[in-house]
């Protein structure tokens, strides 16, 4: 299963995280916004679609920069999570599919509960940003 996610970075260098809504798998954990790549989609097109559905922002797939990935078991399947950095979008992000959003300094992410696949991405982002 291929999943895509974005580290949306604001002018101050903070990264947008969303808190998973109650009643969903891994509810209450903080994560990078994104979702599954559907049949026939490129990862960039899927992420652009997911950011519209989850945040209400428009992202040109060309503005997504491949950054790093994580690999983790999810039940009886295996997930590969592709993380992109994005510094350009249209619209103000809104929590359309999450309990809430927060702009978080990279260093502060270590203190937040995150899904197992998202946690190792913090070290990689620190090395790259």
Backbone torsions as a table, in degrees:
resi	resn	phi	psi	omega
1	UNK	NA	126.2	178.3
2	UNK	-101.7	128.2	179.1
3	UNK	-124.2	142.3	178.2
4	UNK	-117.8	148.3	178.6
5	UNK	-146.4	159.4	-178.2
6	UNK	-123.8	138.8	166.5
7	UNK	-99.8	92.6	175.9
8	UNK	-76.0	122.4	-175.0
9	UNK	-111.7	124.2	179.4
10	UNK	-86.2	179.6	-176.1
11	UNK	-62.2	-23.6	179.2
12	UNK	-89.9	-1.9	-179.4
13	UNK	88.0	6.0	176.7
14	UNK	-78.7	153.9	-177.7
15	UNK	-115.7	136.6	-179.5
16	UNK	-79.4	125.8	173.7
17	UNK	-121.3	152.4	175.9
18	UNK	-121.1	145.9	178.8
19	UNK	-96.0	124.8	-177.5
20	UNK	-62.1	136.8	-174.6
21	UNK	-70.0	152.0	175.1
22	UNK	-59.1	147.8	178.8
23	UNK	85.7	-3.2	179.2
24	UNK	-107.0	161.8	174.2
25	UNK	-56.8	137.9	179.9
26	UNK	58.9	34.0	179.0
27	UNK	-54.4	140.9	177.2
28	UNK	86.6	-8.9	178.4
29	UNK	-86.2	149.2	177.8
30	UNK	-90.6	138.3	-177.2
31	UNK	-147.0	164.6	170.9
32	UNK	-76.4	138.1	178.3
33	UNK	-67.1	147.6	179.2
34	UNK	157.2	-162.1	-179.0
35	UNK	177.1	-165.3	-174.6
36	UNK	-75.0	145.4	171.8
37	UNK	-83.6	123.1	-179.8
38	UNK	-85.3	160.5	178.5
39	UNK	-52.6	129.3	177.2
40	UNK	85.2	-4.6	179.7
41	UNK	-93.6	146.9	167.2
42	UNK	-80.1	158.0	177.4
43	UNK	-57.4	-39.2	-178.4
44	UNK	-67.3	-41.8	177.4
45	UNK	-64.6	-40.4	178.6
46	UNK	-62.5	-43.2	-178.7
47	UNK	-68.2	-40.0	176.5
48	UNK	-59.2	-44.5	177.9
49	UNK	-62.5	-47.1	-178.6
50	UNK	-62.5	-39.0	179.6
51	UNK	-66.9	-32.9	174.7
52	UNK	-68.2	-46.5	-177.9
53	UNK	-67.2	-39.6	-174.6
54	UNK	-89.0	-31.7	-172.7
55	UNK	-121.2	-15.5	-176.9
56	UNK	72.7	26.0	177.6
57	UNK	-112.8	147.4	176.6
58	UNK	-96.5	128.5	179.0
59	UNK	-128.0	124.5	173.7
60	UNK	-69.9	124.9	179.6
61	UNK	-52.2	-28.1	177.9
62	UNK	-70.0	-14.6	178.8
63	UNK	-87.0	-5.2	-179.8
64	UNK	-88.9	124.1	-178.7
65	UNK	-107.0	115.2	178.3
66	UNK	-58.9	133.8	-172.4
67	UNK	-122.4	-56.2	-177.5
68	UNK	-162.8	177.8	179.3
69	UNK	-144.4	164.0	173.5
70	UNK	-134.5	158.9	-179.2
71	UNK	-133.7	131.1	-176.9
72	UNK	-155.2	147.6	173.6
73	UNK	-73.4	143.4	175.8
74	UNK	-133.5	97.5	-175.4
75	UNK	62.4	-126.0	179.8
76	UNK	-93.9	7.6	178.7
77	UNK	-114.6	176.5	176.6
78	UNK	-126.3	137.3	-177.5
79	UNK	-113.1	136.9	168.2
80	UNK	-112.0	120.2	-178.2
81	UNK	-104.2	116.8	178.5
82	UNK	-97.9	121.4	-179.5
83	UNK	-104.3	131.4	178.0
84	UNK	-116.0	148.5	170.9
85	UNK	-100.0	138.1	179.3
86	UNK	-136.1	127.4	179.2
87	UNK	-115.7	2.9	-175.3
88	UNK	-139.7	123.9	177.0
89	UNK	-154.7	166.4	178.4
90	UNK	-114.0	130.5	-179.4
91	UNK	104.8	165.9	178.4
92	UNK	-100.3	123.2	-179.1
93	UNK	-59.2	135.6	177.5
94	UNK	-128.2	149.2	180.0
95	UNK	-80.1	80.3	-179.0
96	UNK	-84.1	-22.4	-176.1
97	UNK	-136.5	24.7	-177.0
98	UNK	-145.1	164.6	177.2
99	UNK	-66.6	-41.6	178.4
100	UNK	-166.6	168.0	177.2
101	UNK	-119.5	156.0	173.9
102	UNK	-153.8	140.5	173.5
103	UNK	-89.1	119.1	-170.3
104	UNK	-121.2	132.1	171.9
105	UNK	-62.8	144.0	-176.8
106	UNK	-51.4	-44.2	-177.5
107	UNK	-65.5	-28.8	-178.2
108	UNK	-76.7	-13.6	-179.7
109	UNK	-63.3	-29.2	-177.6
110	UNK	-61.3	-24.8	-179.0
111	UNK	-89.6	0.5	-177.1
112	UNK	-101.1	142.2	173.9
113	UNK	-72.6	124.9	-177.0
114	UNK	-132.0	157.1	175.3
115	UNK	-60.3	150.9	-177.7
116	UNK	-54.7	-34.9	-179.1
117	UNK	-73.4	-25.8	-177.8
118	UNK	-81.5	-34.3	-174.6
119	UNK	-55.4	-47.3	-177.9
120	UNK	-65.6	-17.3	-179.7
121	UNK	-70.5	-21.6	-180.0
122	UNK	-61.5	-48.7	179.2
123	UNK	-58.9	-43.1	-178.7
124	UNK	-66.1	-40.2	177.5
125	UNK	-64.5	-39.8	178.5
126	UNK	-60.3	-38.9	-179.1
127	UNK	-71.2	-28.2	-173.9
128	UNK	-96.8	-29.4	-174.8
129	UNK	-93.2	NA	NA
